[in-house]
Amino acid sequence: MITISDSAADKIKEMMAAENSQDLYLRIGVRPGGCSGFSYGMEFDGERKEDDQLLEVNGLRVVVDSYSFQFLKGVEIDYREMGMGGGFTIENPNAVATCGCGSSFRMRDLEGVVEKCD
């Protein structure tokens, strides 16, 4: 369902260790907004909600809310060192367009859900 590369998992584990909590989940989701229609979100969360899907991915406990789940099938998350820094990249095979910075995307119409930029 979701793939997290070794380099991304290592970076996420490093960031989690800095939070000094072993009970964190990696929450991945989408929300309406951004120049292409939807924006990705990744954060640490100490709580699993009732409608969350729980996934074990590359040694990480990942939670995805039921709304976001439909948009994230087949997503690949990577971390790349670049020049003077680094960053996470998200490859979504279901996206039909992305913005220049790669932080927002547009999807095909999924099960009657029409995505459009407000």
DSSP file (Angstrom, degrees, kcal/mol; ACC not computed):
  #  RESIDUE AA STRUCTURE BP1 BP2  ACC     N-H-->O    O-->H-N    N-H-->O    O-->H-N    TCO  KAPPA ALPHA  PHI   PSI    X-CA   Y-CA   Z-CA
    1    1 A M              0   0    0      0, 0.0    73,-2.7     0, 0.0    74,-0.6   0.000 360.0 360.0 360.0 -60.7    0.0    0.0    0.0
    2    2 A I  E     -a   75   0A   0     72,-0.2     2,-0.4    71,-0.2    74,-0.2  -0.982 360.0-157.8-122.4 134.6    2.6    2.6    1.1
    3    3 A T  E     -a   76   0A   0     72,-3.0    74,-3.1    -2,-0.4     2,-0.5  -0.936   5.3-170.3-112.1 134.0    6.4    2.1    0.6
    4    4 A I  E     -a   77   0A   0     -2,-0.4    74,-0.2    72,-0.2    56,-0.1  -0.984  23.1-130.6-122.7 119.2    9.0    3.9    2.6
    5    5 A S     >  -     0   0    0     72,-2.8     4,-2.9    -2,-0.5     5,-0.2  -0.123  23.4-109.0 -63.8 162.9   12.5    3.6    1.4
    6    6 A D  H  > S+     0   0    0      1,-0.2     4,-2.7     2,-0.2     5,-0.2   0.907 120.2  50.9 -59.1 -42.6   15.4    2.6    3.8
    7    7 A S  H  > S+     0   0    0      2,-0.2     4,-1.9     1,-0.2    -1,-0.2   0.892 112.7  45.9 -66.0 -37.9   16.8    6.2    3.6
    8    8 A A  H  > S+     0   0    0     69,-0.2     4,-2.7     2,-0.2    -2,-0.2   0.917 113.2  49.6 -68.8 -42.7   13.4    7.7    4.5
    9    9 A A  H  X S+     0   0    0     -4,-2.9     4,-2.7     1,-0.2     5,-0.2   0.916 110.8  50.3 -62.4 -42.3   12.8    5.2    7.3
   10   10 A D  H  X S+     0   0    0     -4,-2.7     4,-2.1    -5,-0.2    -1,-0.2   0.921 112.4  46.6 -61.0 -43.8   16.2    5.9    8.7
   11   11 A K  H  X S+     0   0    0     -4,-1.9     4,-2.3     2,-0.2    -2,-0.2   0.911 113.0  49.0 -65.7 -42.5   15.6    9.7    8.7
   12   12 A I  H  X S+     0   0    0     -4,-2.7     4,-2.6     2,-0.2    -2,-0.2   0.913 111.1  49.8 -63.9 -42.6   12.1    9.3   10.2
   13   13 A K  H  X S+     0   0    0     -4,-2.7     4,-2.4     2,-0.2    -1,-0.2   0.887 110.1  51.5 -63.0 -38.8   13.5    7.1   13.0
   14   14 A E  H  X S+     0   0    0     -4,-2.1     4,-1.4    -5,-0.2    -2,-0.2   0.915 111.6  46.5 -62.5 -43.5   16.2    9.6   13.6
   15   15 A M  H  X S+     0   0    0     -4,-2.3     4,-0.7     2,-0.2    -2,-0.2   0.878 111.7  51.2 -67.6 -38.3   13.6   12.4   13.9
   16   16 A M  H ><>S+     0   0    0     -4,-2.6     3,-1.0     1,-0.2     5,-0.8   0.903 106.3  54.8 -64.9 -40.9   11.4   10.2   16.2
   17   17 A A  H ><5S+     0   0    0     -4,-2.4     3,-1.4     1,-0.3    -1,-0.2   0.865 102.6  57.0 -60.7 -35.7   14.3    9.5   18.4
   18   18 A A  H 3<5S+     0   0    0     -4,-1.4    -1,-0.3     1,-0.3    -2,-0.2   0.735  98.6  61.1 -67.4 -21.7   14.9   13.3   18.8
   19   19 A E  T <<5S-     0   0    0     -3,-1.0    -1,-0.3    -4,-0.7    -2,-0.2   0.557 103.3-135.5 -79.6  -8.9   11.2   13.5   20.1
   20   20 A N  T < 5 +     0   0    0     -3,-1.4     2,-0.4    -4,-0.4    -3,-0.1   0.852  66.1 112.4  56.0  40.1   12.2   11.2   23.0
   21   21 A S      < -     0   0    0     -5,-0.8     3,-0.4     1,-0.1    -2,-0.2  -0.977  47.3-170.5-143.4 129.4    9.1    9.1   22.7
   22   22 A Q  S    S+     0   0    0     -2,-0.4    -1,-0.1     1,-0.2    -5,-0.1   0.501  82.3  71.3 -90.4  -6.2    8.9    5.5   21.6
   23   23 A D  S    S+     0   0    0      2,-0.0     2,-0.3    24,-0.0    -1,-0.2   0.110  71.5 120.7-100.5  21.8    5.1    5.6   21.4
   24   24 A L        -     0   0    0     -3,-0.4    37,-0.3    -8,-0.0     2,-0.3  -0.612  46.2-153.9 -90.9 146.5    4.8    7.7   18.3
   25   25 A Y  E     -C   45   0B   0     20,-3.2    20,-2.2    -2,-0.3     2,-0.7  -0.792  21.9-122.1-103.4 154.8    3.1    6.9   15.0
   26   26 A L  E     -Cd  44  62B   0     35,-2.9    37,-2.4    -2,-0.3     2,-0.6  -0.912  30.0-155.2 -93.2 115.3    4.0    8.4   11.7
   27   27 A R  E     -Cd  43  63B   0     16,-3.3    16,-2.0    -2,-0.7     2,-0.4  -0.834  12.7-175.6 -96.1 124.0    0.7    9.9   10.4
   28   28 A I  E     +C   42   0B   0     35,-2.2    37,-0.4    -2,-0.6     2,-0.3  -0.969  18.9 141.2-118.4 133.5    0.5   10.3    6.7
   29   29 A G  E     -C   41   0B   0     12,-2.4    12,-2.4    -2,-0.4     2,-0.3  -0.943  38.5-127.1-156.7 177.3   -2.5   12.1    5.1
   30   30 A V  E     -C   40   0B   0     -2,-0.3    10,-0.2    10,-0.2    38,-0.1  -0.941  19.4-174.4-129.8 155.4   -3.8   14.4    2.5
   31   31 A R  E     -C   39   0B   0      8,-1.9     8,-2.6    -2,-0.3     6,-0.0  -0.992  36.8 -92.4-146.4 149.5   -6.0   17.4    2.8
   32   32 A P  E    S+C   38   0B   0      0, 0.0     6,-0.3     0, 0.0     2,-0.2  -0.361  82.6  69.6 -59.8 138.9   -7.7   19.7    0.2
   33   33 A G        +     0   0    0      4,-2.7     4,-0.3     1,-0.2     3,-0.2  -0.754  41.7  96.4 138.3 176.5   -5.5   22.7   -0.7
   34   34 A G  S >  S-     0   0    0     -2,-0.2     3,-0.7     1,-0.2    84,-0.2  -0.080  86.1 -71.6  87.6 165.5   -2.4   23.6   -2.5
   35   35 A C  T 3  S+     0   0    0      1,-0.2    -1,-0.2    82,-0.1    82,-0.1   0.692 132.0  43.9 -71.3 -18.0   -2.1   24.9   -6.0
   36   36 A S  T 3  S-     0   0    0      2,-0.3    -1,-0.2    -3,-0.2    -2,-0.1   0.501 122.3 -93.9-105.5  -4.8   -2.9   21.5   -7.6
   37   37 A G  S <  S+     0   0    0     -3,-0.7    -4,-2.7    -4,-0.3     2,-0.3  -0.189  96.7  44.9 127.5 -44.2   -5.8   20.5   -5.3
   38   38 A F  E     -CE  32 105B   0     67,-2.0    67,-2.3    -6,-0.3     2,-0.4  -0.958  60.4-152.9-133.5 151.1   -4.5   18.3   -2.5
   39   39 A S  E     -CE  31 104B   0     -8,-2.6    -8,-1.9    -2,-0.3    65,-0.2  -0.953  17.0-127.1-122.8 144.7   -1.5   18.6   -0.2
   40   40 A Y  E     -C   30   0B   0     63,-1.3     2,-0.4    -2,-0.4   -10,-0.2  -0.540  22.4-164.3 -82.4 153.2    0.4   15.8    1.6
   41   41 A G  E     +C   29   0B   0    -12,-2.4   -12,-2.4    -2,-0.2     2,-0.4  -0.996  11.1 178.2-139.6 137.3    1.0   15.8    5.3
   42   42 A M  E     +C   28   0B   0     -2,-0.4     2,-0.3   -14,-0.2   -14,-0.2  -0.995  19.9 142.5-135.8 130.9    3.4   13.8    7.5
   43   43 A E  E     -C   27   0B   0    -16,-2.0   -16,-3.3    -2,-0.4     2,-0.4  -0.970  48.6 -99.0-156.5 166.8    3.7   14.3   11.2
   44   44 A F  E     -C   26   0B   0     -2,-0.3     2,-0.4   -18,-0.2   -18,-0.2  -0.751  38.0-175.7 -92.0 142.7    4.3   12.3   14.4
   45   45 A D  E     -C   25   0B   0    -20,-2.2   -20,-3.2    -2,-0.4    -2,-0.0  -0.998  25.7-159.6-141.9 133.7    1.2   11.5   16.5
   46   46 A G  S    S+     0   0    0     -2,-0.4     2,-0.4   -22,-0.2    -1,-0.1   0.417  77.3  68.7 -88.1   0.9    0.9    9.8   19.8
   47   47 A E        -     0   0    0    -22,-0.1     2,-0.5     0, 0.0   -22,-0.1  -0.958  64.6-150.8-129.2 137.9   -2.7    8.8   19.2
   48   48 A R        -     0   0    0     -2,-0.4     2,-0.1     4,-0.0     6,-0.0  -0.936  24.1-143.7-104.6 124.3   -4.4    6.4   16.9
   49   49 A K    >   -     0   0    0     -2,-0.5     3,-1.7     1,-0.1     0, 0.0  -0.425  23.1-107.3 -87.5 162.8   -7.9    7.5   16.0
   50   50 A E  T 3  S+     0   0    0      1,-0.3    -1,-0.1    -2,-0.1    -2,-0.0   0.840 117.6  45.5 -59.1 -37.6  -10.9    5.2   15.4
   51   51 A D  T 3  S+     0   0    0      2,-0.1    15,-0.6     0, 0.0    -1,-0.3   0.332  89.0 118.5 -92.0   9.2  -10.9    5.5   11.7
   52   52 A D  E <   -F   65   0B   0     -3,-1.7     2,-0.5    13,-0.2    13,-0.2  -0.498  58.6-139.3 -76.8 141.5   -7.2    5.1   11.2
   53   53 A Q  E     -F   64   0B   0     11,-3.1    11,-1.9    -2,-0.2     2,-0.5  -0.867  19.6-144.5 -90.5 132.5   -5.6    2.3    9.2
   54   54 A L  E     +F   63   0B   0     -2,-0.5     2,-0.4     9,-0.2     9,-0.2  -0.891  21.9 178.7-102.9 126.4   -2.5    1.0   11.0
   55   55 A L  E     -F   62   0B   0      7,-3.2     7,-3.2    -2,-0.5     2,-0.6  -0.949  25.3-144.3-125.0 145.4    0.3   -0.2    8.7
   56   56 A E  E     +F   61   0B   0     -2,-0.4     2,-0.5     5,-0.2     5,-0.2  -0.954  30.8 173.2-105.8 113.1    3.8   -1.5    9.6
   57   57 A V  E >   -F   60   0B   0      3,-2.5     3,-1.7    -2,-0.6   -54,-0.1  -0.964  62.7 -28.7-130.2 116.1    6.1   -0.2    7.0
   58   58 A N  T 3  S-     0   0    0     -2,-0.5    -1,-0.1     1,-0.3     3,-0.1   0.858 126.7 -44.9  49.8  44.2    9.9   -0.6    7.1
   59   59 A G  T 3  S+     0   0    0      1,-0.3     2,-0.4   -46,-0.0    -1,-0.3   0.552 116.8 113.2  81.8   8.0   10.0   -0.8   10.9
   60   60 A L  E <   - F   0  57B   0     -3,-1.7    -3,-2.5   -56,-0.1     2,-0.8  -0.890  66.3-131.7-114.9 142.9    7.6    2.2   11.4
   61   61 A R  E     - F   0  56B   0     -2,-0.4   -35,-2.9   -37,-0.3     2,-0.4  -0.850  34.9-171.6 -89.7 112.7    4.1    2.3   12.8
   62   62 A V  E     -dF  26  55B   0     -7,-3.2    -7,-3.2    -2,-0.8     2,-0.4  -0.891   9.9-164.7-112.0 133.7    2.2    4.3   10.2
   63   63 A V  E     -dF  27  54B   0    -37,-2.4   -35,-2.2    -2,-0.4     2,-0.4  -0.955   5.7-177.3-118.4 140.9   -1.4    5.5   10.5
   64   64 A V  E     - F   0  53B   0    -11,-1.9   -11,-3.1    -2,-0.4   -35,-0.1  -0.996  25.4-125.7-135.4 126.7   -3.6    6.8    7.7
   65   65 A D  E  >  - F   0  52B   0    -37,-0.4     4,-2.0    -2,-0.4   -13,-0.2  -0.312  30.0-109.2 -69.5 158.5   -7.1    8.2    8.2
   66   66 A S  H  > S+     0   0    0    -15,-0.6     4,-0.7     1,-0.2    -1,-0.1   0.817 116.6  53.9 -62.0 -33.0   -9.9    6.6    6.1
   67   67 A Y  H >4 S+     0   0    0      1,-0.2     3,-0.5     2,-0.2     4,-0.3   0.945 113.6  41.2 -64.7 -47.9  -10.3    9.8    3.9
   68   68 A S  H >> S+     0   0    0      1,-0.2     3,-1.6     2,-0.2     4,-0.8   0.789  98.1  77.8 -71.3 -28.7   -6.6    9.9    3.0
   69   69 A F  H >< S+     0   0    0     -4,-2.0     3,-1.0     1,-0.3     4,-0.3   0.857  89.1  55.5 -52.0 -42.5   -6.3    6.1    2.5
   70   70 A Q  T << S+     0   0    0     -4,-0.7     3,-0.3    -3,-0.5    -1,-0.3   0.757 109.7  46.9 -64.8 -24.6   -8.0    6.2   -0.9
   71   71 A F  T <4 S+     0   0    0     -3,-1.6    -1,-0.2    -4,-0.3    23,-0.2   0.554 106.7  57.5 -92.8  -9.6   -5.5    8.7   -2.2
   72   72 A L    X<  +     0   0    0     -3,-1.0     3,-1.9    -4,-0.8     2,-0.3   0.312  65.4 132.5-110.0   8.2   -2.3    7.0   -0.9
   73   73 A K  T 3  S+     0   0    0     -4,-0.3    21,-0.2    -3,-0.3   -71,-0.2  -0.455  84.3   6.5 -64.2 122.2   -2.5    3.6   -2.5
   74   74 A G  T 3  S+     0   0    0    -73,-2.7    -1,-0.3    -2,-0.3   -72,-0.2   0.499  89.8 157.2  86.2   4.3    0.9    2.8   -4.1
   75   75 A V  E <   -a    2   0A   0     -3,-1.9   -72,-3.0   -74,-0.6     2,-0.5  -0.367  27.6-155.5 -66.0 139.3    2.6    5.9   -2.7
   76   76 A E  E     -aB   3  91A   0     15,-2.4    15,-2.8   -74,-0.2     2,-0.5  -0.980   5.0-162.7-118.8 123.5    6.4    5.7   -2.4
   77   77 A I  E     +aB   4  90A   0    -74,-3.1   -72,-2.8    -2,-0.5     2,-0.3  -0.905  15.3 170.6-108.8 130.9    8.2    7.9    0.2
   78   78 A D  E     - B   0  89A   0     11,-2.4    11,-2.6    -2,-0.5     2,-0.4  -0.878  25.4-141.0-132.3 163.7   11.9    8.5   -0.1
   79   79 A Y  E     - B   0  88A   0     -2,-0.3     2,-0.4     9,-0.2     9,-0.2  -0.999  20.9-172.5-127.9 128.9   14.5   10.8    1.5
   80   80 A R  E     - B   0  87A   0      7,-2.5     7,-1.9    -2,-0.4     2,-0.4  -0.977  21.4-135.9-127.1 132.4   17.2   12.3   -0.6
   81   81 A E  E     - B   0  86A   0     -2,-0.4     2,-0.4     5,-0.2     5,-0.3  -0.711  31.1-178.1 -79.5 131.7   20.3   14.3    0.5
   82   82 A M  E >   - B   0  85A   0      3,-3.7     3,-3.0    -2,-0.4    -2,-0.0  -0.985  45.6 -61.0-138.2 125.2   20.7   17.3   -1.9
   83   83 A G  T 3  S-     0   0    0     -2,-0.4    -2,-0.0     1,-0.3    -1,-0.0  -0.123 124.5  -0.8  47.2-110.8   23.3   19.9   -1.9
   84   84 A M  T 3  S-     0   0    0     -3,-0.0    -1,-0.3     2,-0.0     2,-0.3   0.144 137.4  -2.0 -98.1  18.1   23.2   21.7    1.5
   85   85 A G  E <   -B   82   0A   0     -3,-3.0    -3,-3.7     2,-0.0     2,-0.3  -0.870  67.6-121.4-172.1-155.1   20.2   19.7    2.8
   86   86 A G  E     -B   81   0A   0     -5,-0.3     2,-0.3    -2,-0.3    -5,-0.2  -0.945  17.0-169.3-160.3 176.9   17.8   17.0    2.1
   87   87 A G  E     -B   80   0A   0     -7,-1.9    -7,-2.5    -2,-0.3     2,-0.3  -0.984  28.3 -95.4-171.3 162.2   14.1   16.3    1.9
   88   88 A F  E     -B   79   0A   0     -2,-0.3     2,-0.4    -9,-0.2    -9,-0.2  -0.627  32.7-160.2 -84.1 143.1   11.3   13.8    1.6
   89   89 A T  E     -B   78   0A   0    -11,-2.6   -11,-2.4    -2,-0.3     2,-0.5  -0.949   1.9-156.1-121.5 146.9    9.9   13.0   -1.8
   90   90 A I  E     -B   77   0A   0     -2,-0.4     2,-0.6   -13,-0.2   -13,-0.2  -0.981   2.4-165.3-126.8 120.5    6.5   11.4   -2.5
   91   91 A E  E     -B   76   0A   0    -15,-2.8   -15,-2.4    -2,-0.5     3,-0.0  -0.927   8.8-173.9-104.5 118.4    5.8    9.5   -5.7
   92   92 A N    >   -     0   0    0     -2,-0.6     3,-1.4   -17,-0.2   -17,-0.1  -0.937  15.4-164.0-117.2 110.3    2.1    8.9   -6.1
   93   93 A P  T 3  S+     0   0    0      0, 0.0    -1,-0.1     0, 0.0   -19,-0.1   0.653  90.4  57.9 -67.4 -13.4    1.1    6.7   -9.1
   94   94 A N  T 3  S+     0   0    0    -21,-0.2    14,-1.0   -23,-0.2     2,-0.3   0.564  81.7 102.5 -92.2 -10.2   -2.5    8.0   -8.8
   95   95 A A  E <   -G  107   0B   0     -3,-1.4    12,-0.3    12,-0.2     3,-0.1  -0.550  48.4-170.5 -76.9 136.6   -1.7   11.7   -9.2
   96   96 A V  E    S+     0   0B   0     10,-2.8     2,-0.3     1,-0.3    11,-0.2   0.575  73.9  11.5-100.3 -13.5   -2.4   13.1  -12.7
   97   97 A A  E     -G  106   0B   0      9,-1.2     9,-2.7   -61,-0.1    -1,-0.3  -0.972  61.9-166.9-159.2 149.2   -0.6   16.5  -12.0
   98   98 A T  E     -G  105   0B   0     -2,-0.3     7,-0.2     7,-0.2     2,-0.1  -0.930  27.2-109.6-132.8 160.2    1.7   18.0   -9.4
   99   99 A C    >   -     0   0    0      5,-1.9     3,-0.9    -2,-0.3     5,-0.1  -0.352  41.0 -98.2 -81.0 170.8    2.8   21.5   -8.6
  100  100 A G  T 3  S+     0   0    0      1,-0.3    -1,-0.1     2,-0.1    -2,-0.0   0.831 123.3  47.5 -59.8 -35.9    6.3   22.6   -9.3
  101  101 A C  T 3  S-     0   0    0      1,-0.0    -1,-0.3     3,-0.0     0, 0.0   0.610 105.6-127.5 -84.8 -11.1    7.5   22.2   -5.7
  102  102 A G  S <  S+     0   0    0     -3,-0.9   -12,-0.2     2,-0.2    -2,-0.1   0.550  79.6 109.8  81.6   7.2    5.9   18.7   -5.4
  103  103 A S  S    S+     0   0    0    -64,-0.1   -63,-1.3   -14,-0.1     2,-0.3   0.569  75.4  42.2 -95.6  -7.5    4.0   19.4   -2.3
  104  104 A S  E     +E   39   0B   0    -65,-0.2    -5,-1.9    -5,-0.1     2,-0.3  -0.948  65.4 179.1-134.7 161.1    0.5   19.3   -3.8
  105  105 A F  E     -EG  38  98B   0    -67,-2.3   -67,-2.0    -2,-0.3     2,-0.4  -0.953  23.8-128.0-152.9 164.9   -1.2   17.2   -6.4
  106  106 A R  E     - G   0  97B   0     -9,-2.7   -10,-2.8    -2,-0.3    -9,-1.2  -0.964  26.7-154.5-121.1 140.9   -4.4   16.5   -8.4
  107  107 A M  E     - G   0  95B   0     -2,-0.4     8,-0.3   -12,-0.3   -12,-0.2  -0.690  22.3-101.2-111.1 161.8   -6.0   13.1   -8.6
  108  108 A R        -     0   0    0    -14,-1.0     2,-0.5    -2,-0.2    -1,-0.1  -0.364  60.0 -80.8 -66.3 160.9   -8.2   11.2  -10.9
  109  109 A D        -     0   0    0      5,-0.1     2,-0.6    -2,-0.1     5,-0.2  -0.573  54.0-159.6 -66.1 117.9  -11.9   11.2   -9.9
  110  110 A L  B >   -H  113   0C   0      3,-1.2     3,-2.7    -2,-0.5   -40,-0.0  -0.915  60.2 -32.5-109.4 117.6  -12.0    8.3   -7.3
  111  111 A E  T 3  S-     0   0    0     -2,-0.6    -1,-0.2     1,-0.3     3,-0.1   0.841 125.6 -43.3  46.0  46.5  -15.3    6.7   -6.6
  112  112 A G  T 3  S+     0   0    0      1,-0.3     2,-0.7    -3,-0.1    -1,-0.3   0.444 104.4 131.8  83.9  -0.8  -17.3    9.9   -7.2
  113  113 A V  B <   -H  110   0C   0     -3,-2.7    -3,-1.2    -5,-0.1     2,-0.6  -0.772  43.4-157.3 -86.6 117.0  -14.9   12.1   -5.3
  114  114 A V        -     0   0    0     -2,-0.7     2,-0.5    -5,-0.2    -5,-0.1  -0.854   4.3-154.6 -99.2 121.6  -14.3   15.1   -7.5
  115  115 A E        +     0   0    0     -2,-0.6     2,-0.3    -8,-0.3   -77,-0.1  -0.814  25.2 154.2 -97.0 129.8  -11.0   16.9   -6.7
  116  116 A K        -     0   0    0     -2,-0.5     2,-0.3   -79,-0.2   -79,-0.1  -0.992  44.3-107.4-151.2 152.7  -10.7   20.5   -7.6
  117  117 A C              0   0    0     -2,-0.3   -82,-0.1     1,-0.1   -79,-0.1  -0.613 360.0 360.0 -80.2 133.2   -8.7   23.4   -6.3
  118  118 A D              0   0    0     -2,-0.3    -1,-0.1   -84,-0.2   -83,-0.1   0.461 360.0 360.0 -83.2 360.0  -10.7   26.0   -4.4
